Amino acid sequence: MTVPTLTLNNGVQIPQFGYGTWQVPPESAQDRVAEALDVGYRHIDTAQMYGNEQGVGAAIAASGLARDEVFVTTKLNNNRHDPAVVAGSVDESLEKLGLDRVDLLLIHWPLPMIDIDFVDTWRALEEVYAAGKARAIGVSNFQPSHLRRVVQEGTVVPAVNQVEIHPYFTQDELRAVNSELGIATEAWSPLAQGEVFSDSALEAIARSTGRTVSQVVLRWHVQRGDIVFPKASSVERLKENFDLFDFELSAADMGAISALDAGRRIGPDPDTMSWVPEG
């Protein structure tokens, strides 16, 4: 299977489909990422918050793949927003990953409720980018108001905004703002943390297309133009999720999936999220 790539606003090419490592325990991260790379995944999404960067890096190092064959994303932890610690925190991530730069570096949450302004944190990321330690920088869980401030007050437009998107929370308004500003949309929790598997409307589309519910929903994401990286707990599911690029959903099926939108978040609200880990 050939995974399509998208061009970010600075010209960097990003695979549209990858493997997400959220909730992958540190002790099993190397094995899980190695399995994903063996299946054919070439985009790995991790974060400081996940605690598994070292396993991700070990799997990449052991894979035998050239560095430019694997797109690696990591994210700044919520307790690293102080501009004075951003550069050092990124260096720690690079050491754990065994890399001299990441392909994409994101602010994980805007944290508008804390004392540190996310625009100041963004400016520190701009310095990391200028130093060549990230090929692209972006944000995660940013709302339209957050994005507009970063674009107006910063000097680099975020390449990506990674946000919660699934059939029950399609985020059409936010996706439109991303597009207006030249920011690519990435979808986390693309399968609504498994809720899609018991949806009768999605089951009907899966039967009619001869595909699984997971494949139908992930194909919906891809055809919408979003970057998506589901996690998987087995090699069989890794293969199932990856088998997306030899079929298309009809306009009617796309519309039926989008019509499931209920404006319902599964994760935290970025406007009120204020959790910062200790240490």
N, C-alpha and C positions, 0 to 999 in steps of 0.2 A: 504494500500500500504506500502511496506517495502522499504525505501530509502537505497540504497547501501552506504557503507562507504568506504573511502580510508584511507590508512595509511600514515601519513606524515613522513618525514625523521627522526623525533625523536620518532616515535612510537605512537604518538597521532592519534586517530581515528577521522575523520571528515566526517560528512554526505555530500554526493556528491551533494545534492540538498537542497536549502534553500530559504529563503525569504529575498529580498533586500529592504532596507528602504531608498534608495536614493530618494529624492524629496517627502518623506512622511513628511508632516508638523508636527512640534513638538506637536501641539495641538491635532492631530489625531493619533499620533504614537501608543499610548497605545491601542486604539481600533483596529487599523489595525494589530498590532502584535498579539493581543489577538485572532483575527479572524484566523490569520495564524496558531497559535499554536492549535487552536480548530480544524482546518482542518487536522492537523497532521505534520506540519512543525516543525522541531527540530533544525534548523540551521538558525540563525538570523544574518544578516550582517548590521552593522551600522558604524558610523564614527563620530568623533568630528565635522567635517565639516558639517555634516547633521543637527546638532542641535537637534537631537531627542533621544539621549541616555537615557534621563530620562524617556521618554515614553516607550522605549523598556524595560528598567529595571522594570518599574511599571507593565507592562504586564506579564513579566516573574514571578514576585513576586506574582501576583494575580492568576496565572495559576494553582497553586497547584502542578506543576511538580517539581520533584527533580532537584537539580542544575545540576547533571551530565546528565540529559536528554536533556538539551538544550545547543547547541554549539553557543557561542556568539563571534562575531568578531567585533572589533572596530579599528579605524585607527587614527594615529597621524596627527593633523592638520598641514597645511603648515606654520603656524606661530609659531610652537612649535619645530622647528628643532634644535634650540640651545641645545646642550647636557646638559647644566645647568638646563634647564626647563623640560626636557623630563620626568623625574621621577615624578615631581609634577603634570605634565599634565596628566599622566596616573592615578595618584591617584584621580584627579578630575573626570576622566571618570569612575573609579570604584565606586566613591561615587554616581554619577548620575545613574549608572546602578544598584546600590545596591548590588554589587558583591565584593568578596575579590580577585578575579582574573578573567581575561577573558581567553577564550580558544585560541584566536588568536589575536595578535596585529600586525598591519602593519604600515609601513611608507606609507602615502597616495600617495605622489609624490616624485620623486627623486630631483626635482628642481635643475638641474645642473647649472642653470644660476645665482643662488644666491651665496652669499659669504660663507655660511655654507656648508661644504662638507658633502654629504649624508653618507659617510663612518663614519664620526664622530657621526652623528645621529644614525647610525646603532649600533655603539659601545655602545651608551647610551641605546638602546633597549636591547642589550645583558645583560646589568646590570639589567634592569627590569626583564628580563627572569630569570636571576640567582637569583633574589630576590623572585621568585615564583609568581609574579603578572600576568604572562601570561604563559599558558601551551605551547604555541608555538609562534614564532615571524616570521614575513615575510615582504614582500614588495608589493607595488602596483604600476603599471605603470612603472616598471623598464625595461629598454632595455638591450640587451645582454652585452653591455659594462659596464653598471651600475652593473649588476649582477656579472660579473667577478671580478670587483673591490671589491665588498662586500665580495665575497667568498675568494679572495686572501688576503685581508687586515683585515678581521674580524676573529672571532673565532667560530662563529655559522653560518652554512649555512641556508639561509632563508628556512622556511618550505613551503612557498607559494609565488607565484607572481600573483597578481590579475591584469588582463589587459583587455583592450577592445577586445572582440572577438564576431563575428557574421558571418553569411554567406557571407557578403560582405567584411569581414576583418578577414580571418581565422587564421592569425598569425602563420603559420606553422613553419617558421624559429625560432621565439621566443619560441614557444612551444618545439621545438627540443632542444634548449639551456636549457630551464627549465629542461627537462628530463635528459639531459646530466649531469646537476649539482645536480640532485636529488631533484628538486624543483617542487612542485605540481602547476598546472596551474588552476587559477580561472578565469571565464569569466564574465566581467561586460558588460552591455548593450547587453545581449545575443539575444535580439529580434530587435536589431538595432533601438531602440527607436520607434518601431512600423512600421518601413519601410517594414518589412517582410510580413505584412498582405496584401499588395496589389501586391505581387510578383506572377506572373502567374505560374512560375515553381514550387514554393512552394505550391500554391493552387492545382496544379495538383497532387502533391504527397499526399497532405492532402485528396483529393477526393479518390485516389486509396487505401489509407490505412484506410479510414473511420475515420480519426482524424482531428483535427483542425490544422491550420498553426502553431499556437503557440506550440502545442504539438509536431508537427513534428520537428520544429527547436530546441526545448529544448531537444527532444530525440536525435537529432544529436549531441548536445553538450555532453550529457551523454555518448553516445556510443564512442565518441572521447576520453573519459576519463577525461574531464574537470569537475571542480566543478562549479556549476551554481546556481544563486539565482536571478531570475527575481522578479521585483516588480509587484504588482497587485492593481487595484483600486476598486475591488469588491470581495465579497466572491465567486461569481460565477467564476470569473477569477482565484482566488486562487485555487479553486477546479479543474478547467480545467488544470491549469499549473501543478498541483500535480499528475494528472492522467497520469503518464508516464511509469509506471513500469510493465505493463502487455502487452507490444508489443515491437517489434524491427523493425528498418528500415533495408531494404535489403542493400547489398553492392552497388547495383546500385543507390538506393535512396541516400545513404550516399555520393556517388561520385557526384551525380547530385547537391546536396546541396553545397558540397565543391567547385564545379566548378563555383559557383556564385561569388567566391572571386574576388574582383576588387581592392584589396589593398587600400580600401577607409575607412579612419577613419571618425567617427562621432564626437568623442571627441577630446580633445587637444593632440598635439604631445608631448610626454614626453621629447624629446630632447630640446624643446624650451619653455615648460611650466614654467612660472616663477611667477604665481600669488600667492601672499601671503596676506591673509586678515589682516586688521588692528586689533589691540587689542590683 
